[in-house]
Amino acid sequence: MKSICTMRDIYKAISSFEAEFEKAYQVSLNEAMVLCTLNEAKKPLTSSSIAERTEMKTSHASKVIRSVEEKGLIERELGSTDKRQMFFSLTPIGKKRLEDLGCEKVVIPELLQPLFAKK
């Protein structure tokens, strides 16, 4: 029973952190993960590659991709060999937003603070 209560507390801490994060940066944690994934890849990625790298279900990844695309943070381009395939990359606005992301403007719940400790 203790492990379930601990998981509940972790979930609540993450939920609280995400709400503060989104309020401060106008992107959700999932949207930020997509931006980070595209930045780390250093090349355009397909939606299935983004889903795989973020460990989101493909349908959820598609919704998140659509959301950050509507915010102008990523852009799509047609594949050069297969015109049905879409590749996504950061826009200049997306790169700037990613640079601005951090936790300085957000109170990190005590339970999560060890995860953010500088090593």
N, C-alpha and C positions, 0 to 999 in steps of 0.2 A: 504494500500500500504506500509506503514511503516513496518508492520510486515514481509512482503515478503522481503523487503530490509534488515531487520535485520537478517532474516534467511539466506539470501545470504551471508551476512558478516560472520555469524557463520560458514557456510559451507566453505567459503574461508579460514577462520582461521584454521579450522580443517584440511583442505586439505594441507595447508602450514605446519602445525604441523606434519602431517603424513609423508610428504615428508622428512622433517628434521629428524624425528624419524627413518624412514627406512634407511636413509643415515648413521645415527650414529650407529644404532644397527643391521642392516642387517635383520630386520624383520619388517613386516607391522604391523599396529595397530591390524588388524584382527588376524594375527598370534600371536601377543602378548596376545590378548584376549583368544585365545585357550590355550596358555601356562598357563596363570593365572587361567583359568577355571579348567584345569587338576590339577594344584597345589592346588587350594582351595578344590577340591573334595577329595583329599587324597586317591583316589582309581581310578583304570582304568574306563574310561567311553566309552560308545558307541558313534558313530558319531551322532546319533539322540539326545543323552543326551547333547553332546557338542553344537549342533545346538540350542537346547532348552535353555540351560543356557546362551549362547551368544546372543540369539535372532537373529541368522542368519537363512536364508532359508537353508533347508537341502542340496540343490545342491551347494550353496555357501560354506557352512561349509565343504562339502566334498572336494572342491577345496583347501580350506585353510588347511585342515588336510593333504592332499596330499603334499602340499607345505612344511609344517613344518616337515613332515615325510621325505621328500627328503633332507632336511637340516640336518637330523639326530637329531632333537630336540624332537621328539616323536617316539614311537614304537608301533606296533600293536601286539596283541596276540589273538588267537582264544578263543572263549568262551568255558568254560569247559562243559557246558550242551548242548549248541547248537553250533556246529562247524562252522555254517554259520555266527554267530555273531562275530564281531570284537570289541575288547576293546583297547583303546589307553591310553598310560601313558607317562610321561616325561622320557626321557633318562637322564643320568648324564650330558650330554652336554646341554640338554634342561633346566635342573635345574640350571646349571651354568649361562646360558644365561638369564634366568628369574631373577636370583639374580643381574645380571649386568644391567638389564633394569631399567631405571629411566628417569628423565628428565634433569639431570645435563648437558648433552651434547647437549641439544636441546633448542633453543630459543622458549619460549612459547609465542604465539601471545597475545598481550595485552588484547584482548577481552576474551581470555580463562584463563588468569591469576587468576581470582577469584576462578576458579574451582580447582586450584592447591595450594591454600593458605593453610598453615598448620593451623589445628584447635586446 
